[in-house]
Amino acid sequence: MVGSVDDTLSSYESWLESPMGTYVEKRLQQLLTTLAPLAGGERVLDLGCGSGRNLVFFKNQGCRVTGLEQSQALVEKARNRIGPGADIRFGDYEDLPFSDNEFD
């Protein structure tokens, strides 16, 4: 039997708080800011936003963030993590509910 979304997310979040997970997350953030330098105010879309960790990072960089996730449970976790000021939606990655050129 496959574990619940909560069990999987809890294990992943625990790993991210480990020394290796912290290192990997910081390196990912460095990579993102190197490949796509942010001046603030950009509109960022995170497909498969999970519990919203990357959205928090981008929001803290001054971006306007939107997340799309296929798991309703993760949508709720992301909304709770980020709070107001983020657009987190449940949806299908192959049928995006956004206009062309809506994001930077």
C-alpha positions in Angstrom: 0.0 0.0 0.0 1.3 3.4 -0.9 1.6 6.0 1.9 -0.5 9.0 2.1 0.4 12.4 0.7 0.9 13.6 4.3 3.4 10.8 5.0 5.3 11.4 1.8 5.4 15.2 2.3 6.4 14.8 6.0 9.3 12.5 4.9 10.4 15.0 2.2 10.1 18.0 4.5 12.2 16.2 7.2 14.8 15.4 4.6 14.9 19.1 3.5 15.6 20.0 7.1 18.6 17.6 7.3 22.1 19.0 6.5 22.1 17.4 3.1 18.6 18.6 2.3 19.4 22.2 3.4 22.6 22.1 1.2 20.6 20.9 -1.8 17.9 23.5 -1.3 20.4 26.3 -1.0 22.3 25.1 -4.1 19.0 24.9 -6.0 18.2 28.5 -5.0 21.6 29.7 -6.1 21.1 27.9 -9.4 17.7 29.5 -9.9 19.0 33.0 -9.2 22.1 32.5 -11.5 20.1 31.2 -14.4 17.2 33.6 -14.0 18.3 36.7 -12.1 15.4 38.4 -10.5 14.9 42.2 -10.1 11.7 41.9 -8.2 8.1 42.3 -9.5 8.4 39.4 -12.0 5.5 37.0 -12.3 6.7 33.5 -11.6 4.7 30.2 -12.3 5.7 27.1 -10.5 4.2 24.0 -12.1 4.0 21.2 -9.6 4.5 23.6 -6.7 4.1 20.9 -4.1 3.9 22.4 -0.6 5.1 25.8 -1.9 8.7 25.9 -0.7 10.0 27.4 -4.0 7.1 29.8 -4.1 8.2 31.1 -0.7 11.7 31.6 -2.1 10.4 33.5 -5.1 8.0 35.6 -3.1 10.9 36.6 -0.7 12.8 37.7 -3.9 10.0 40.2 -4.6 8.2 38.1 -7.2 4.5 37.8 -7.7 4.0 34.0 -7.5 1.5 31.5 -8.9 1.6 27.8 -8.3 -0.2 25.0 -10.0 -0.5 21.6 -8.4 -2.3 18.3 -9.3 -2.8 17.3 -5.6 -5.6 19.2 -3.7 -3.9 18.3 -0.4 -0.7 19.9 -1.6 -2.6 23.0 -2.8 -3.9 23.5 0.7 -0.5 23.0 2.3 1.0 25.5 -0.1 -1.7 28.0 0.6 -1.1 27.6 4.4 2.6 27.9 4.0 2.6 31.0 1.9 -0.5 32.9 3.2 -1.9 35.8 1.3 -0.3 37.2 -1.8 0.1 34.0 -3.7 -2.2 32.4 -6.3 -2.2 28.6 -5.7 -4.4 26.6 -8.0 -5.4 23.0 -8.4 -5.1 21.9 -12.0 -3.7 19.9 -14.9 -0.2 20.7 -16.2 -1.3 19.8 -19.7 -4.3 22.2 -19.7 -2.9 25.4 -18.2 -5.6 27.9 -17.0 -3.4 30.9 -17.9 -3.1 33.2 -20.8 0.0 33.3 -23.1 2.8 35.6 -21.8 1.1 35.9 -18.4 4.4 35.0 -16.6 8.0 36.2 -16.9 
